[in-house]
């Protein structure tokens, strides 16, 4: 977990956004650790330095969204670069 006890509060998406997943099931296990989800929740804007650490020296590319990450656990469908 990235944020421990504060995770649920931090990752809550405002109801007016089209991506509100509060009442939806995550598409797969550990989706809250994936870059696509983190970006939707504003993690990139709120914690840019931490986000940079997740993508710095990327070795994996997501086959679904095209994002790259240093750790395959931060992507939905990782493929090595």
Secondary structure, DSSP 8 states (H G I E B T S, - for coil): --SGGGHHHHT---TTSTT--TTS--SSTTGGGSHHHHHHTTHHHH-HHHHHHHHTT--EEETTT--EESSGGGSSSEEE-
